[in-house]
Amino acid sequence: MQFTAIPLLSNAPPYSPYRGRPLPGHNVALFIEEEGGKSLLYAPGLGEPDDTILPWLERADVLLIDGTLWRDNELAATGVGHNTGKAMGHLALSEEQGLAALLARLPAERKILIHINNTNPILNEDSAERQFLHQQGIEVSHDGMVIAL
């Protein structure tokens, strides 16, 4: 297997001295490729898709990608915080130029959301948001999930 680290445009974690002013490489995605075979991109903190990450997103057979928030203002709307998704370094799913729109354009065989905040309505299997994702072929990760390449 081959592993390639790709810098992501995102904010540094809250405990980092670089919060609000991250440097390239503070957040990375991993592209994992079997020798002569399938590939997986793990991107747990995708804040802004740019020209560096887009070719890797388009190349991967399986995406494990940051699905932290449904809406950018979700924390304030649910009364649990003040930060926006963008300020924290997360691309919201439902925004016009958001993650769901990006995933719809990508050819990956599987698109799996990880790193989901407890305020995100996609955690409710009966929600309209979860049904929308299902219709788009986007999966929500769960404990014990098995991913075979």
N, C-alpha and C positions, 0 to 999 in steps of 0.2 A: 504494500500500500504506500501511496505517496501523500504527504500532507503539505499543503501550501497555506501560509497565513496571509490574509489580505486585510489591509487597514480599512476600517469603517469610519465614515463620518458619523459621529455620535458624541454625546457628552461623556465625560469621565464619571465613574461611580460617585455617589455622595460622599464617601469617606476619602476620596482622592484629593490631594492638594491641587490637582489640576481640574477640579470641577469647574465648569464654566469656561475653561481654556485648555481643552485637551490637545495633545500633540498627536501627529500621525503614529499609529501603532498602539495607542492606549486602549483602543477597542479593535478587535480583529475578528474576522470570520475565518473559518477553516474549510478549505476545499480538500476533501478526502477522496482519493481515486484508487480503485483497485487496479492492479497491473493489467492493462489491456481490457478493462471492464467498465463497470458502472461507477458513478460518482455521486457524492453527497456534499452539499454546502451547508455548514452550520454557522448561522449568523444570529447570535443571541442579542445583539444590541444595535440593530440597524436603524439609524436615525435619519439618514438621507441617502437614497441610492444615487451614486455618482458614476462617473466614467470608469472608475477603478473597479467597482464591485459589479456593475451591470454585466460585463462579459462572463463573469463567473456565475452569476444568477442564471444567465441564458444557457450555460453549458451543463449545469448540474442535472442529473437524473432525479435526485431527491433533494428537496429543500427543507431544512429545519430552520425556521425563521421566526424572529421576534414578533409575537402577537400581543404585546403587553396591553395595549389599549384599543378599544373600539373607536372612541372619539378623542380628539386631542385634549378637550377640556373635561375629560371624564372624572378626574379626581375632584375638581371643584364642583361639578354637577352632582356627584354622589356625596359631597360633604366630607371627604376624607383627606383632602389636601388642597394645595394652591397651585402647584406646578402643572404646566401643560406637558403633554407627551413630548412635544418638540424640545422644550427646555430640558427635559430629562434625557433626551437622546433617543426617543422612540418614535417611529412612524406609525401613526394611528391607522387602523384598518379601514374605517369608513370615509375618511376624507376624500375629496374629489381626486386628488393626486396621491391618495394613500396606498397602503400596503395591498389591500384587496384589488385595487385597480392595477397595481404593478404585477401581482401574481397572475391576474387574468391574461397578461401578455406573455407570460413565460411558458416554455414548453416542457417543464419538468413533469415526470410521470406522477410524482407525489409532491404535494405542497402541504407541509405540516407546521402548524403554529406551535411555538414553544414560548416559555417565559411569559406566561399570561397572568396579568394582575387580577387579584380577587374582585375588583370592581368591574371587570370586563363581562358584559352580558353573554358572551359566547360560552361561558362556563355552564350556563343553563342550557341543557340539551333541548329543551322545548322552546327556547327563545326564537324570535324572528331572525335575530342576528345569526344564530347558529344555523338556522335553516338556509339563510342566504349563503353562508359559507359552503354548506353541503351542496347546494345547487351549483356553486362555482367550482366544485371539486377540491375544496380546501379542507384539510383535516385539522382537528384540534387534538393535540397530544394528550395522553393520559398516562397515569402510572401503570407500568408494566407493558407499555406499548413496545412491540417488536417491529423493527424495520430491517427488511432483508433487501440487499442490493442485488 
